[in-house]
Amino acid sequence: MVNERIICAGFGGQGVMSMGQLLAYAGMIEGKNVSWLPSYGPEMRGGTANCNVTVSDTPIGSPIIDHNATAAIVMNLPSLIKFEKELEKDGILLINSSLIEKKAERDDVKAYYVPANEIAVEIGNGKVANMVMLGAYIELTKVVKVETVIEALKKVFGPSKAHLIPLNEKALERGAEEVRG
């Protein structure tokens, strides 16, 4: 049974909203119940941004995730500091180790350190660090299929940005490789 409650967080411009939207969209394509609740800091790009995403086999009572997140994907240090405490026991904490040197403080969660920015630059575009993190998350939870995320990307990008699909696919795969095994 699927009941994932995910917090995606980082600076505006790091793609945390699109990461959450893609996850929700993929869940919807797969016939799951989904919710996506964005929250922006005062500045947008460069300010703080996060979203709550729920993907479930059962109806969702509230889109708000309050101290019971099953996972947090944090792209920067302020997000780690703010959202680590929102995870439930045994939750998944994905940390962008390219920008965060600090280790998880809690020992009752499963922390994974993914150098998302380095991987993104290595595969050709620093802007896909969010997709690297999303690939790692999907590999760990199997909440949706990677193929469904690609299908969602095709719908979101449309024909004019279809050339970006292979890069995003590679980013998803590299993120999965980083946490596999």
C-alpha positions in Angstrom: 0.0 0.0 0.0 1.3 3.4 -1.0 1.0 6.4 1.4 4.0 8.6 0.8 4.1 12.1 2.3 7.0 14.0 0.8 8.5 17.5 1.5 10.6 18.9 -1.3 12.5 22.0 -0.2 15.3 24.4 -1.3 15.9 27.8 -2.7 13.6 29.2 -5.4 15.0 28.3 -8.8 16.3 24.8 -7.7 13.3 23.1 -9.2 11.7 21.9 -6.0 8.2 22.9 -7.2 8.6 21.1 -10.5 10.0 18.0 -8.7 6.9 17.9 -6.5 4.5 18.6 -9.4 6.1 15.8 -11.5 5.8 13.3 -8.6 2.1 14.3 -8.2 1.4 14.2 -11.9 3.1 10.7 -12.3 1.0 9.5 -9.3 -2.1 10.8 -11.0 -1.2 9.1 -14.3 -0.9 5.8 -12.4 -4.3 6.2 -10.9 -3.2 7.1 -7.3 -4.6 9.8 -5.1 -2.3 12.8 -5.1 -2.0 16.3 -3.6 0.6 19.0 -4.2 0.7 22.0 -1.9 3.3 24.7 -2.7 4.8 27.2 -0.3 7.0 30.1 -1.4 9.2 32.4 0.6 8.8 36.2 0.1 11.3 36.4 -2.8 10.5 33.4 -5.1 13.8 32.9 -7.1 16.5 32.8 -4.6 14.1 32.7 -1.6 13.0 29.6 0.1 10.5 27.3 -1.5 9.0 24.0 -0.6 6.0 21.8 -1.4 4.1 19.0 0.3 3.3 16.1 -2.0 1.2 13.1 -1.0 0.9 10.0 -3.2 -1.5 7.4 -1.8 -3.7 4.4 -2.7 -6.4 5.8 -0.4 -8.1 9.2 -0.2 -6.1 12.0 1.2 -7.6 13.9 4.1 -5.3 16.9 4.0 -2.5 18.2 1.8 -0.6 19.5 4.8 2.3 17.4 6.1 2.8 18.1 9.8 5.5 16.1 11.6 4.6 12.9 9.7 6.5 13.2 6.4 7.7 9.8 5.1 10.5 11.6 3.1 12.2 15.0 2.8 14.2 15.9 -0.2 16.3 18.9 0.8 18.4 20.9 -1.7 20.0 23.5 0.7 21.1 23.9 4.3 18.1 26.0 5.5 15.8 23.3 4.2 17.7 20.6 6.1 17.5 22.6 9.3 13.8 23.3 8.9 12.5 20.0 7.6 14.6 17.2 9.2 12.3 17.4 12.3 9.2 17.0 10.1 10.1 13.4 9.3 8.5 10.4 11.0 10.7 7.7 12.5 12.4 5.6 9.8 11.6 8.4 7.2 13.9 9.0 4.3 16.1 12.1 4.3 17.7 12.9 0.9 20.3 15.6 1.3 21.9 17.4 -1.6 25.5 16.9 -0.5 26.8 19.3 -3.2 25.4 22.2 -1.2 25.0 20.8 2.3 28.1 19.7 4.3 26.1 19.1 7.5 25.1 15.6 8.3 21.6 14.6 9.5 21.2 15.1 13.3 18.6 12.4 13.7 19.7 8.8 14.0 16.1 7.4 13.7 15.8 8.4 10.0 17.5 7.0 6.9 19.8 9.7 5.5 21.2 9.6 2.0 23.8 12.1 0.7 23.5 12.7 -3.0 25.9 15.1 -4.8 23.1 16.3 -7.1 24.7 19.4 -8.4 28.0 17.7 -9.3 26.1 14.9 -11.0 23.9 17.4 -12.9 27.0 19.3 -14.2 28.7 16.0 -15.1 25.8 14.9 -17.3 25.7 18.3 -19.0 23.3 20.7 -17.2 23.4 22.0 -13.7 19.7 22.7 -13.8 18.7 19.0 -13.5 20.0 18.5 -9.9 16.3 18.3 -8.9 15.8 15.4 -11.3 18.9 13.6 -9.8 17.3 13.9 -6.4 13.9 12.8 -7.7 15.5 9.7 -9.3 17.1 8.8 -6.0 13.8 9.2 -4.2 11.9 7.0 -6.7 14.6 4.4 -6.5 14.3 4.2 -2.7 10.5 4.1 -2.5 9.2 2.9 -5.9 6.2 5.3 -5.3 5.8 5.7 -9.0 7.6 4.3 -12.1 10.4 6.3 -13.7 8.6 5.7 -17.0 5.6 7.5 -15.7 7.7 10.5 -14.6 9.1 10.6 -18.2 5.5 10.5 -19.5 4.6 13.3 -17.2 7.7 15.3 -18.3 6.6 14.9 -22.0 3.2 16.4 -21.1 4.6 19.2 -19.0 7.4 20.1 -21.5 5.4 19.8 -24.7 6.9 19.5 -28.1 9.0 22.6 -27.9 11.1 21.2 -25.0 11.0 17.6 -26.0 14.8 17.7 -26.7 15.3 18.0 -22.9 13.7 14.6 -22.1 16.9 12.5 -22.6 18.9 14.8 -20.3 16.2 14.5 -17.6 16.0 10.7 -18.1 19.8 10.5 -17.5 19.5 12.7 -14.4 16.8 10.4 -13.0 18.9 7.3 -13.7 22.0 8.8 -12.2 20.1 9.7 -9.0 18.8 6.1 -8.8 22.4 4.8 -9.3 23.6 7.0 -6.4 21.4 5.3 -3.8 21.1 1.8 -5.4 22.7 -1.2 -3.6 
